Amino acid sequence: MFVHDAQPMRVIFGTGAVERVAEEVDRLGLRRVLVLATPRQGALAARVTAVLGDRAAGTYDGARMHVPAETVAAAEQALAATGADGCLAIGGGSTIGLAKALSLRHGVPSVVVPTTYAGSEMTPIWGLTEDGRKTTGRDPVVLPRSVVYDPELTHDLPAAVSGPSGLNAIAHAVEALYAPDGTPVVSALAERGVRDLATALPSVVADGSDADARSRALEGAWLCGACLGATTMGLHHKLCHALGGMLDLPHAETHAIVLPHVAAYNLPVAPEAEAVLRRALDTGDVPGALRGLARRVGVPDGLRALGVDHADLARVVDEVLAAPYRNPRTPTRDDLEELLEAAWRGGS
Ligand code: NAD
């Protein structure tokens, strides 16, 4: 038996789709929306503001990684000062995370325009960082009401961000394939999403303005994000949360480095997941193909290349053992030490 809960989200996908944001705002019955962005994406915020016309209440362009409480407070002030009744977030997971925090605390709906492959727009998962501690939770109120994917907006995503961000998306699909709450719908999305990303990423990294590859990669990111939103993640996500939270590592790179190692550990006991991934990656050796893809798209070689001190790995193992996620295999301390050692060393 399985239960499939489809997330009630509307998706607009295609070149030039960003021109449709005003219609999406109207469709939701919103009068004036606060535009959210990071400081680096001010030009995009201005572009979307021009499209919105008098539906734009103002801009808050201070979104930051991990949704710090101070940033939320500043965005709340902007929300109150402008009298906005919704948000339009344009950017990656950090900007979308800020919109989610505002939805959670004030019930304001959001339209989002994703510009990376992180997939947050497809999930009811929110995060908030206060006094150095990140809290996360699930609440359907934070789900964006409308998601506008315009591949053209990703042409400027640097190669060094595109590769790891794409592998981060693949990790969502890999873990969804052996999740306790997986369904045939999720498996189909995962297979298509992994194939799209794996075939597109090398071209994206070679030529950021390859329109076909950018479109396929963003479509793959959407599908892999939907897998993340529909299922419960396992060992890979636990390891990456522990590594990222304790050692302050970059999100996408950490996922991209760890993924082949977790795949090598889990897939021998998850044959159905492995069969799907073999088809999607057109290979008989899934961990090897993931390692090869990571290398081709410029993922740093091992956690040590991110500056991780070997001595810190033991603390990460303790943290994973203290609060494990459900996983097809229950890892022992030795298993985790071996896995992290290999991920730290890289090179294979
Ligand atoms: P990000 O949003 O932090 O973006 C990274 C940088 O790239 C930013 O400076 C941004 O301005 C810039 N950028 C984004 N798109 C660009 C583009 N098209 N062109 C040029 N520059 C661009 O990074 P991210 O990887 O998208 O998101 C990571 C964050 O999202 C993490 O905090 C992670 O925890 C969170 N996340 C949450 C979920 C969820 O379900 N809640 C899912 C995935 C990720």
Boltz pocket constraint, residues with backbone or C-beta under 6 A from the ligand:
constraints:
  - pocket:
      binder: B
      contacts: [[A, 38], [A, 39], [A, 40], [A, 41], [A, 64], [A, 65], [A, 66], [A, 67], [A, 91], [A, 92], [A, 93], [A, 94], [A, 95], [A, 97], [A, 115], [A, 116], [A, 117], [A, 118], [A, 119], [A, 120], [A, 121], [A, 123], [A, 124], [A, 125], [A, 126], [A, 127], [A, 153], [A, 154], [A, 155], [A, 156], [A, 157], [A, 158], [A, 161], [A, 165], [A, 251], [A, 252]]
      max_distance: 6.0
